[in-house]
Amino acid sequence: MSCPFLTRLSHSYVKNYAPLLLNMYGSQCPVISRSINHMSTDNQKTQENITDHIETAVSKCPFLKEVTSAVKELKGQDIIEVNYDSKTNEEVFPYNNFFHQQIIKKKKEHSYRIFKKVNRLAGPGEFPKALEYTSGEKPITVWCSNDYLGMSCHPLVKNEVRNALERYGSGAGGTRNISGNSTLHEDLEKTLAQLHEKDGALLFTSCFVANDTTLFTLAKALPGCHIFSDAGNHASMIQGIKNSQVPKHIFKHNDPEHLEELLKKIDVNVPKIVAFETVHSMTGAVCPLEELCDIAHKYGALTFVDEVHAVGLYGEHGAGIGERDHVMHKMDMISGTLGKAFGNIGGYVAGNGVLIDMIRSYGAGFIFTTSLPPTVLAGAKKAIEILASDEGRTLRQKHQENVQYLRAQLLKNGLPVEHTPSHIIPIKIGDPMQCTAVSDALIRDKGHYIQAINFPTVARGQEKLRLAPTPHHTKEMMDQLVTDLKQVWQDLNLPLNGLQCEKECKFCQKPILFKYYELRDRCTIPNCPQILAMA
């Protein structure tokens, strides 16, 4: 049997940081806590006696037996108290001790991240399967990937990547200004501009960089600019806004009235940017897009709209919520990603020609970064073309059918699903330890991978599982997931209390969460269980 506190850490880490680990985990371990407590009550004990206590504890601990030599070298004071603020050399700052202190802080608040070792499979018929390596190699099913439609393993996309690799090589060669520009860059940007019905588009290495660079560059360039930011915005937008150091105003999440209240306070002639997302990545909320755009324009602001979790998934050609709701012409700047529904990597912004040229000319995050490689450019372009076709429309319809089916089955079994009008299905837990426990049990015992979402990705108290079923998950797979998840839930004594918010929840969505007859007319799913439940 392995130690539940230390088995996730490598042996080399334990050997190097044994004092730190004993100080952190000793009080939680039933084997060694008694010895540590005993040492703590008598600081006058000899080093020999302390070493005896350590060796006794180690002899009973199956994991620490493997690092006995490291533990024997410990001094009693290291175990009883680790003083991270003290300096080992008066002239040198104790860098490593400081770094350890920061990591301990994360672990104590249960926001320290331990990555699961998962290799997703891309062979014919294998998606959404993967291999997981916690205790040897074993097959699992992935339920939390942002590869929403499986385009990363689409045969035509893979073939384009393969051809680009053989013809152009694996790298771009540098920044586009020096050696990295190509017809592949220009063709992909033209495709993206056409997708969003804009004059131009600009590629970045990620959408984080696209958001950060664009908002920072515009805010710094526009004289006296004010930025109005949705409270639920992604960290990439927050960073660009924060770094620009221009006046910022935060409006309540998806709340047009609050936005208007704030905009009224600033002269209409002052340059302004209103920044928000269409589909919120963690809650699945969908913004009141047209209303937010109209209010922004009413008070002389530009709109910056993040469609990262919507591109490929909504609209006739997969351009996002803007296309679905026929309001792309009201979106001054659109940012999107190539790394989610389009199955590759990279980000972009789209807008009118002069605005895009401005970012191209002044944006440091674009100018000074090695550009995307040929393989990514070719694969992304092919994925966009597929999702703009009839095949893409079929995939989107099947995707929505699966989302509706899985959500309905989860609710039917009493699992605490948060209501959302999008493809993201959040299951609220509200406790980081319990959230991690559910995720760990699912992958370890049941073969389902659903990552626990804890702080800082979500606020404390909002910890959740985030499911994202794809068109390639079968009903049998979804039924098995629900059965297994409910069993884990009950094994951990968690409550089965059903829907976590009202269907008209303002946080999820306000005007886009249409009344029954409006949703009924928009829904393409025959006998949709969600629509029937509202009737």
Secondary structure, DSSP 8 states (H G I E B T S, - for coil): ---TTTTTS-HHHHHHTHHHHHHHHGGG-TTTHHHHHHHHT-TTS-HHHHHHHHHHHHHH-TTGGGGHHHHHT--HHHHH---SSS-SBTTB--HHHHHHHHHHHHHHTT-------EEE--STTTTTEEEE-TTS-EEEEE-S-S-TT-GGG-HHHHHHHHHHHHHH-S---S-IIIII--HHHHHHHHHHHHHTT-SEEEEES-HHHHHHHHHHHHHHHSTT-EEEEETT--HHHHHHHHHHT--EEEE-TT-HHHHHHHHTTS-TTS-EEEEEESB-TTT--B--HHHHHHHHHHTTEEEEEE-TTTTTTSSSSS--HHHHTT-GGG-SEEEEESSSTTSS--EEEEE-HHHHHHHHHH-HHHHTS----HHHHHHHHHHHHHHTSHHHHHHHHHHHHHHHHHHHHHHHTT--B---SSS-EEEE---HHHHHHHHHHIIIII-EE--EE-TTTS-TT--EEEE---TTS-HHHHHHHHHHHHHHHHHTT-------S-TT-TTT-STTS--HHHHHHH--STT-HHHHHH-
